Amino acid sequence: MIGSMAPRIVPADVTDIQRVLADHSRYWGGRDLRGLHLMALVHEFGSTCLVARDEDGIRGYLIGFVTPDRTGYVHLVATRDDARGTGLGRALYGAFTDAARRQGAVRLKAITTVGNEGSVAFHRGLGFDVRVEEEYNGPGRPRVVFSRTL
């Protein structure tokens, strides 16, 4: 990684997510996912929304929460273009897993679009089961669903 210290993973606040959105393409490339960055999630689930920060800013982040049925759901996770391949995404998932367990989570879940092979490979590498749910997002709108028991 660039910089002298490894990023610290800490709870996110709204200002952190606003900084990410101001530099959105460094995390998401050409995909415009700004509309998925719901500030209410950060306000209401702050202990499971995380940023990885070092002296060069926010290297990566994860927005997640624990559902009433004790599922730790990862809504978004991204690493900045200069932090990819460093293990930071895996570290964010590890920190989220710890936070979700503290809230009683017994499983993890995330979704992605069909065809997002990078996300599928990443989640498989973390031990997730992978399946396509044809109607997950409505008629004719399938999603890949990742799940893993804790």
Residue pairs with C-beta under 8 A, 6 or more apart in sequence:
1 7
1 54
1 59
1 83
1 86
1 88
2 56
2 82
3 54
3 55
3 56
4 55
5 54
5 55
6 54
7 52
7 53
7 54
7 59
7 60
7 83
7 88
7 91
8 52
8 53
8 54
9 50
9 51
9 52
9 53
9 91
9 92
9 95
10 50
10 51
10 53
11 46
11 47
11 49
11 50
11 51
12 42
12 46
12 49
12 50
12 51
12 61
12 63
13 42
13 46
14 39
14 42
14 43
16 42
16 51
16 53
16 58
16 61
17 37
17 39
17 42
17 49
17 61
17 63
19 57
19 58
20 27
20 37
20 51
20 58
20 61
20 78
21 34
21 37
23 80
24 32
24 33
24 34
26 80
26 81
26 82
27 60
27 61
27 78
27 79
27 80
27 81
28 78
29 81
33 76
36 75
36 76
37 63
37 76
38 63
38 75
41 49
41 63
41 65
41 75
42 49
42 63
44 65
45 63
45 64
45 65
45 66
47 99
47 102
47 103
48 64
48 65
48 66
48 72
48 96
48 99
48 100
48 103
49 61
49 62
49 63
49 64
49 65
50 61
50 62
50 64
50 92
50 95
50 96
50 99
51 58
51 60
51 61
52 58
52 59
52 60
52 61
52 79
52 83
52 88
52 91
52 92
53 59
57 80
58 80
59 79
59 80
59 82
59 83
59 88
60 77
60 78
60 79
60 80
60 83
60 88
60 89
60 92
61 76
61 77
61 78
61 92
62 74
62 76
62 77
62 92
62 93
62 95
62 96
63 74
63 75
63 76
63 77
64 72
64 73
64 74
64 75
64 77
64 96
64 100
65 72
65 73
65 75
66 72
66 73
66 100
66 103
66 104
66 105
67 73
70 104
70 105
70 106
70 107
71 105
71 106
71 107
71 108
71 109
72 96
72 97
72 100
72 101
72 103
72 105
72 107
72 108
72 109
72 150
73 108
73 109
73 110
74 93
74 96
74 108
74 109
74 110
75 110
77 89
77 92
77 93
77 110
79 86
79 88
79 89
79 92
89 122
90 125
90 126
93 126
97 105
97 108
97 150
100 108
100 150
101 150
105 150
106 149
106 150
107 147
107 148
107 149
107 150
108 128
108 146
108 147
108 148
108 150
109 145
109 146
109 147
109 148
110 123
110 128
110 145
110 146
111 136
111 143
111 144
111 145
111 146
112 119
112 120
112 123
112 143
112 144
112 146
113 143
113 144
114 132
114 142
114 143
114 144
116 144
119 144
120 130
120 144
123 130
123 146
124 130
126 148
127 148
128 146
128 147
128 148
129 146
129 147
129 148
130 144
130 145
130 146
131 144
131 145
131 147
132 142
132 143
132 144
132 145
133 142
133 143
133 145
134 142
135 141
135 142
136 142
136 143
136 145
137 143
